[in-house]
């Protein structure tokens, strides 16, 4: 189950996107890629039609249920290609520190 509001370690975060053309009509790009970068700089990549984690709901609408494995500030990037152009959309979300998941020592490293 996805919980709105705060994000916690080992709890999925749904990150959705909608692709439209200049007339605001939903379109499917030729390729859709999602990248998430951990607070330590590790990048995880999902590609539509290759990775089951990147899901198409309907024309132009995609999402990833991404499960962060550490607390801190995460960054993400959607990249699409098609019709002669590449579109990049970025964002971020914060994962709360959890004494249950990360223990006492991690609290001092944040």
Backbone bond lengths (Angstrom), bond angles and torsions (degrees), N, CA, C in turn:
res aa  C-N    CA-C-N  psi(-1)  N-CA   C-N-CA  omega(-1)  CA-C   N-CA-C  phi
1 X - - - 1.446 - - 1.529 108.97 -
2 X 1.297 116.48 136.06 1.459 121.94 177.54 1.521 109.12 -89.85
3 X 1.328 115.76 128.15 1.457 121.39 -179.04 1.520 109.51 -102.19
4 X 1.340 118.06 125.56 1.465 119.40 179.11 1.517 111.08 -72.19
5 X 1.318 115.87 159.48 1.466 120.13 176.35 1.510 111.87 93.74
6 X 1.302 116.53 -119.38 1.468 121.54 -176.64 1.521 111.52 -71.74
7 X 1.341 114.26 150.26 1.455 120.82 178.30 1.520 108.56 -113.48
8 X 1.335 116.20 140.82 1.452 121.80 -178.06 1.521 110.81 -126.87
9 X 1.329 115.89 157.44 1.460 122.25 177.27 1.528 109.07 -56.91
10 X 1.327 116.04 138.79 1.473 124.86 177.91 1.523 113.88 65.27
11 X 1.324 117.64 18.29 1.462 122.45 175.48 1.528 107.67 -119.59
12 X 1.335 118.08 125.95 1.473 119.52 -173.98 1.525 114.06 -64.23
13 X 1.325 113.47 144.81 1.463 123.11 175.72 1.524 106.24 -116.04
14 X 1.325 118.38 122.52 1.466 120.94 177.76 1.520 109.03 -87.58
15 X 1.328 115.02 122.98 1.463 121.77 179.37 1.522 106.49 -119.60
16 X 1.319 116.21 114.47 1.463 121.75 -173.73 1.525 110.72 -112.98
17 X 1.324 114.49 159.56 1.465 120.59 177.57 1.520 108.97 -147.77
18 X 1.325 114.74 152.63 1.458 121.32 174.88 1.522 107.97 -127.98
19 X 1.332 116.28 127.34 1.458 121.61 178.42 1.527 109.17 -103.07
20 X 1.356 115.92 131.59 1.457 121.95 179.17 1.522 109.86 -135.61
21 X 1.337 115.08 156.32 1.463 118.74 174.14 1.533 109.00 -85.90
22 X 1.327 116.19 -175.89 1.476 120.25 -176.78 1.526 113.07 -64.65
23 X 1.333 117.77 -16.99 1.464 121.67 177.26 1.536 112.38 -95.09
24 X 1.339 115.91 10.56 1.465 122.93 -179.71 1.530 113.20 65.00
25 X 1.314 115.63 30.88 1.468 121.56 175.24 1.528 107.22 -98.52
26 X 1.324 116.38 130.59 1.461 120.18 179.73 1.520 110.82 -60.67
27 X 1.335 115.58 135.27 1.465 120.92 -179.97 1.524 109.43 -136.54
28 X 1.322 115.80 156.74 1.452 122.35 172.26 1.516 108.73 -102.53
29 X 1.323 117.75 118.16 1.460 120.55 176.43 1.530 110.44 -66.11
30 X 1.325 116.16 165.13 1.466 120.25 175.93 1.525 110.65 -65.42
31 X 1.335 117.06 -40.87 1.465 121.43 176.71 1.524 109.03 -134.62
32 X 1.324 115.25 147.43 1.458 121.89 175.10 1.528 107.05 -133.22
33 X 1.340 115.44 124.85 1.458 121.73 179.86 1.519 108.99 -128.10
34 X 1.332 116.08 139.46 1.460 122.73 176.27 1.518 107.94 -120.63
35 X 1.344 116.24 133.71 1.461 121.46 176.80 1.514 108.79 -128.16
36 X 1.326 116.18 136.22 1.462 121.95 174.79 1.524 108.00 -120.91
37 X 1.342 116.29 133.69 1.454 121.22 179.52 1.530 109.25 -115.51
38 X 1.320 115.29 123.70 1.459 121.76 -179.01 1.528 110.33 -70.87
39 X 1.327 117.58 166.77 1.467 120.48 175.94 1.537 112.45 -59.66
40 X 1.334 117.34 -22.27 1.458 121.40 178.76 1.529 112.80 -90.19
41 X 1.335 117.27 -3.64 1.456 121.20 176.87 1.515 115.70 97.27
42 X 1.319 118.46 2.82 1.461 121.94 177.53 1.521 109.40 -75.27
43 X 1.335 116.66 131.71 1.467 121.09 -177.40 1.528 109.81 -108.40
44 X 1.326 115.40 131.03 1.460 123.06 173.87 1.520 107.05 -111.49
45 X 1.335 117.10 132.64 1.464 121.89 -175.73 1.524 110.75 -121.29
46 X 1.338 116.05 135.78 1.464 122.98 173.58 1.525 108.40 -124.99
47 X 1.333 116.10 137.63 1.462 122.40 179.45 1.526 107.95 -120.85
48 X 1.352 115.85 130.47 1.463 119.92 179.13 1.518 110.26 -61.52
49 X 1.322 115.71 140.05 1.468 126.17 -179.70 1.529 111.88 76.84
50 X 1.327 117.01 -0.87 1.464 121.17 174.57 1.526 109.89 -117.38
51 X 1.329 116.93 -42.08 1.463 122.44 -177.37 1.522 110.15 -111.32
52 X 1.325 116.22 124.18 1.469 121.34 -177.47 1.522 112.87 -63.18
53 X 1.318 118.10 -20.65 1.466 121.37 -178.89 1.524 112.77 -69.31
54 X 1.336 117.87 -23.10 1.467 121.52 178.31 1.530 106.94 -96.72
55 X 1.334 115.89 112.12 1.464 122.70 -169.41 1.525 110.84 -112.73
56 X 1.334 115.66 138.49 1.462 121.79 172.55 1.523 107.67 -99.15
57 X 1.360 116.54 122.58 1.457 121.19 178.96 1.523 111.31 -87.44
58 X 1.337 115.90 -43.36 1.457 122.42 179.51 1.526 106.76 -162.53
59 X 1.308 117.80 -179.07 1.461 120.80 -179.56 1.525 110.45 -53.23
60 X 1.323 116.13 120.80 1.456 122.07 177.14 1.515 116.24 83.46
61 X 1.331 118.19 -12.48 1.465 122.00 -175.18 1.524 111.57 -108.75
62 X 1.338 115.43 120.50 1.458 122.58 -178.60 1.519 109.12 -132.96
63 X 1.345 115.49 158.13 1.457 119.30 173.10 1.518 110.60 -153.26
64 X 1.328 113.85 161.91 1.454 123.07 172.44 1.519 106.99 -129.13
65 X 1.332 117.31 132.79 1.457 121.21 168.35 1.523 105.23 -96.36
66 X 1.334 115.15 97.34 1.460 121.59 -174.35 1.522 109.24 -98.14
67 X 1.330 116.67 133.42 1.457 121.58 -178.90 1.526 110.08 -109.26
68 X 1.340 117.75 103.02 1.464 120.88 179.96 1.530 111.08 -70.53
69 X 1.328 115.59 144.21 1.462 120.08 -177.09 1.531 113.75 -109.03
70 X 1.330 116.52 6.47 1.465 120.55 177.94 1.523 109.13 -154.72
71 X 1.313 115.58 156.80 1.463 119.34 179.34 1.517 110.20 -81.60
72 X 1.322 115.54 164.74 1.452 121.85 178.44 1.513 111.95 122.89
73 X 1.320 115.64 -169.89 1.462 121.90 -177.46 1.530 109.76 -90.23
74 X 1.313 116.31 118.18 1.461 123.84 178.07 1.523 108.91 -101.78
75 X 1.320 116.79 144.80 1.460 122.58 175.73 1.522 108.19 -117.77
76 X 1.330 115.77 147.36 1.464 118.77 176.16 1.513 109.96 -135.66
77 X 1.325 113.74 160.87 1.464 120.39 -177.44 1.530 108.50 -145.85
78 X 1.327 115.49 128.68 1.459 122.88 170.06 1.524 107.21 -99.61
79 X 1.322 117.14 135.20 1.460 121.77 176.32 1.524 107.28 -130.75
80 X 1.327 115.91 127.42 1.468 120.06 176.43 1.522 108.69 -127.48
81 X 1.319 115.14 150.43 1.457 120.37 175.56 1.515 108.89 -129.93
82 X 1.308 114.94 157.89 1.463 120.87 177.81 1.511 110.68 143.21
83 X 1.289 115.41 161.54 1.471 123.85 -179.89 1.521 112.20 46.78
84 X 1.344 115.58 38.55 1.454 119.89 174.15 1.508 116.36 78.49
85 X 1.332 118.53 7.17 1.453 118.97 -179.63 1.520 111.61 -143.13
86 X 1.314 114.55 155.77 1.461 122.69 175.07 1.518 107.63 -111.25
87 X 1.320 115.95 133.57 1.455 121.63 178.60 1.518 108.06 -115.62
88 X 1.330 116.83 131.44 1.454 122.60 178.13 1.525 108.23 -123.43
89 X 1.331 115.48 129.42 1.458 121.51 177.61 1.519 107.16 -130.50
90 X 1.330 116.80 128.22 1.458 121.03 -177.19 1.523 110.97 -120.15
91 X 1.316 115.04 158.48 1.451 121.57 176.77 1.516 109.78 -160.82
92 X 1.320 115.46 -174.42 1.456 120.25 179.93 1.523 109.72 -153.84
93 X 1.326 115.06 161.88 1.455 121.90 173.92 1.520 108.37 -152.05
94 X 1.301 115.71 152.69 1.465 121.09 -178.34 1.527 109.03 -105.90
95 X 1.321 114.84 134.31 1.457 122.02 175.53 1.524 107.21 -103.50
96 X 1.320 115.24 124.97 1.457 121.52 -176.94 1.527 111.47 -67.88
97 X 1.321 115.72 144.29 1.458 121.04 172.88 1.523 108.60 -68.07
98 X 1.332 117.28 140.19 1.455 121.62 178.17 1.521 109.66 -129.86
99 X 1.306 116.14 120.69 1.461 121.62 176.03 1.528 109.91 -59.33
100 X 1.336 117.04 -33.08 1.454 121.11 -178.83 1.531 112.17 -68.32
101 X 1.324 116.96 -37.51 1.461 121.17 -176.08 1.517 113.88 -89.38
102 X 1.315 116.86 -36.07 1.453 119.22 -169.24 1.519 114.60 -114.10
103 X 1.331 118.75 -10.33 1.451 121.72 174.91 1.512 114.64 75.46
104 X 1.287 116.17 178.35 1.461 123.50 -175.18 1.522 113.09 -67.44
105 X 1.335 117.64 -42.83 1.463 120.85 -175.61 1.520 111.94 -60.58
106 X 1.335 117.74 -38.60 1.465 120.91 -177.70 1.526 111.41 -65.11
107 X 1.322 117.28 -28.49 1.461 120.61 -178.34 1.522 111.24 -61.99
108 X 1.309 116.88 -30.97 1.445 120.59 -178.28 1.515 112.88 -84.76
109 X 1.332 116.95 -12.62 1.465 119.81 -179.87 1.524 112.60 -93.97
110 X 1.336 117.56 -7.47 1.469 119.73 -178.06 1.462 111.48 -79.27
